[in-house]
Amino acid sequence: MSPPGRPKGEYRSAQHEGNPERTLRILLAAAGALDAPVPWALFDASGTRVDVGQDPPSRWPRADTLEVVVAASQVRLASVRLPPIPPARVAAAAAFALEDQLAGPADEQWLAASAQQPDGRVVVVIAARALVAGLRSRVADAPLPMRLARVLAEPELAPTATAACWCVPADGEAGTGFVRLPDGTAFPVDAAPADGALPPELTLALAGATRGGAAPTALRVDAAASDAALARWSTEAGLPCVRGEPWQWHAASPAAFAGATNLLQGEMAPTPPPPRGARARAFAPALWIAAAALALHVTATLGDWARWRVDAWRTARAWTATAIAAGVPAAAAATPAAARAQLAARHAEARHAQGLPAPGDALPLLARAAPALAGLPAGALKSATYADGHWTLDVQRADPTLIRELDARLKRAGTPAIIATTAAGARLRIGAP
């Protein structure tokens, strides 16, 4: 606080000299309380608190930026776990996941999502849309003594660990009590009832966390509490209650302030996104380049396709001409496959006429495939039938890996096979096409 004997405003001005990187944070307990005296805390560039007080905006200390901390009574924190998604889609996915958990009309509430944590968890701050919109309009009208940089939620300043935290402001401190659970959720809770029992909403929350398999290891009570009260609450909560320090929002760590979610995001951001037309104009050169690249790619693809078609036509003409020159009727060599089959048949007939075996005969064909078939387990080859220049083999008790290996060996041997699976194994056909 300001030292005695020096006017308050003079003290604050002197503090600001020589260190312009100051941040003023105020605690806002109601939507229309911004023009009334509000609690404030002044922080230097390192995040260290240097002064606190309670004044209207006209008597706030000078600083470079302003951050509004919305009191716990005005917000609620929810936690959802999402699959890995792009950062730009986190807010929409979190809002969809919480759609059936919102109390009241959805268009009257504002949801601000945190960054997605490594385990997929996202903490969502839920506040009244009118409250956030009112703060954003103050930014647009610029009547505040300094630039409004962020709007934060008070419960996010409380640490999260394996213990739940029941935060109750100390006597004379502003704000209301709240509870924050280890998963990041938080909700307002006042001081203990007159009979000294745990607040019923806190008891229900702890029971729900236990049922959900996320029971906290302890309940830290950041409030003035006696040993007897802690013992009673431990019995009622079913877990140890440990004493902390009475809650002070401005005593949160610099890391807690830095990591808190800014409610001024999305459509509530101080600087709205550029108009849709301006964005399209900004991307127009890139779109022209992309269109030109696409046209070039299509043209090149069509050129390759045409070249392949011409090559295929020339190959077909060559096979047909060769077959006709060998005495095959033109009608029997209309396609490359038919021409190759007729040439193979003429070759076999010529070798048979000289008393020589042809490549497609039973023994030569089986001899070429034998090295590949030798890798089959004993008893796997059940039958082998030769007809029309082909061997048909039945392989039983064959797993897919064995069939894939056999297919690869047959290809290396120059006798590729047509393979069909059967109920008992597989059937292979090797020979000329």
Long-range contacts (C-beta under 8 A, 24 or more apart in sequence): 1-51, 1-52, 1-53, 2-51, 2-53, 8-53, 8-55, 8-59, 9-59, 11-51, 12-42, 12-51, 12-61, 12-62, 13-61, 13-62, 15-42, 15-50, 15-51, 15-61, 16-61, 16-62, 16-63, 19-44, 19-45, 20-64, 21-45, 21-64, 22-61, 22-62, 22-63, 22-64, 22-65, 23-63, 23-64, 23-65, 23-66, 23-67, 23-149, 24-60, 24-61, 24-63, 24-65, 24-66, 24-67, 24-146, 25-66, 25-67, 25-68, 25-69, 25-250, 25-257, 26-60, 26-66, 26-67, 26-68, 26-69, 27-69, 27-71, 27-154, 27-174, 27-175, 27-249, 27-250, 28-68, 28-69, 28-70, 28-71, 28-74, 28-135, 29-71, 29-73, 29-74, 29-174, 29-175, 29-176, 30-71, 30-74, 31-74, 31-128, 31-130, 31-131, 31-134, 32-134, 34-68, 34-134, 34-135, 34-138, 38-174, 39-173, 39-174, 39-175, 39-249, 39-250, 41-249, 41-250, 43-254, 43-257, 46-254, 47-253, 47-254, 47-257, 47-258, 48-254, 49-250, 49-251, 52-250, 54-174, 57-144, 57-145, 58-145, 60-145, 60-146, 62-145, 62-146, 63-146, 64-146, 64-147, 65-146, 65-147, 65-148, 65-149, 66-144, 66-145, 66-146, 66-147, 66-148, 66-149, 67-148, 67-149, 67-150, 67-151, 67-152, 67-257, 68-135, 68-148, 68-150, 68-151, 68-152, 69-152, 69-153, 69-154, 69-157, 69-249, 70-127, 70-131, 70-151, 70-152, 70-153, 70-154, 70-263, 71-154, 71-174, 71-175, 71-176, 72-153, 72-154, 72-155, 72-167, 72-175, 72-176, 72-177, 72-178, 72-186, 72-188, 73-175, 73-176, 73-178, 73-188, 74-127, 74-128, 74-131, 75-125, 75-126, 75-127, 75-153, 75-154, 75-155, 75-186, 76-125, 76-126, 76-127, 76-186, 76-187, 76-188, 77-123, 77-124, 77-125, 77-126, 77-153, 77-155, 77-156, 77-180, 77-184, 77-185, 77-186, 77-187, 78-123, 78-124, 78-126, 78-185, 79-121, 79-122, 79-123, 79-124, 79-183, 79-184, 79-185, 80-121, 80-122, 80-124, 81-119, 81-120, 81-121, 81-122, 82-116, 82-120, 82-121, 82-122, 83-120, 84-116, 84-120, 85-116, 87-115, 87-116, 90-115, 90-116, 90-122, 91-265, 91-266, 93-122, 94-122, 94-124, 95-124, 98-124, 98-126, 102-126, 110-263, 110-268, 112-261, 112-262, 112-263, 112-265, 112-266, 112-268, 113-261, 114-261, 121-183, 121-184, 123-156, 123-184, 123-185, 123-261, 125-153, 125-156, 125-261, 125-263, 127-153, 127-263, 132-263, 132-264, 132-268, 133-268, 135-263, 135-264, 136-264, 136-268, 136-270, 139-264, 139-270, 140-270, 148-264, 148-270, 150-260, 150-262, 150-263, 150-264, 151-262, 151-263, 151-264, 152-257, 152-260, 152-261, 152-262, 152-263, 153-186, 153-260, 153-261, 153-263, 154-178, 154-249, 155-180, 155-186, 155-187, 156-186, 156-256, 156-259, 156-260, 156-261, 157-249, 157-252, 157-256, 157-257, 157-260, 158-186, 158-222, 158-247, 158-252, 158-256, 159-253, 159-256, 160-184, 162-216, 162-217, 162-218, 163-216, 163-217, 163-218, 163-219, 163-220, 163-242, 164-205, 164-206, 164-209, 164-216, 164-218, 164-219, 164-220, 165-219, 165-220, 165-222, 165-244, 166-202, 166-219, 166-220, 166-221, 166-222, 166-223, 167-222, 167-223, 167-247, 168-221, 168-222, 168-223, 168-224, 168-246, 168-247, 169-246, 169-247, 169-248, 169-249, 170-223, 170-224, 170-246, 170-247, 170-248, 171-224, 171-246, 173-246, 173-247, 173-248, 173-249, 174-249, 175-247, 175-249, 177-223, 177-247, 179-205, 181-205, 181-209, 181-214, 181-216, 182-209, 182-214, 182-216, 183-209, 183-214, 191-223, 192-229, 196-229, 196-232, 197-232, 197-236, 198-233, 198-236, 198-237, 202-237, 203-236, 203-237, 206-237, 206-238, 206-239, 210-238, 215-239, 218-242, 220-244, 222-246, 222-247, 223-247, 337-433, 340-433, 341-432, 341-433, 344-432, 348-389, 360-389, 360-431, 360-432, 361-389, 362-386, 362-391, 365-389, 365-391, 365-415, 365-430, 365-431, 366-391, 368-413, 368-414, 368-415, 369-410, 369-413, 369-415, 369-430, 371-409, 371-413, 372-406, 372-409, 372-410, 372-412, 372-413, 372-415, 373-406, 375-405, 375-406, 375-409, 376-402, 376-406, 377-402, 380-425, 382-425, 388-431, 389-431, 389-432, 390-429, 390-430, 390-431, 390-432, 391-428, 391-429, 391-430, 391-431, 392-427, 392-428, 392-429, 393-427, 393-428, 393-429, 393-430, 394-422, 394-424, 394-425, 394-426, 394-427, 395-425, 395-426, 395-427, 395-428, 396-424, 396-425, 397-424, 397-425, 398-425, 398-426
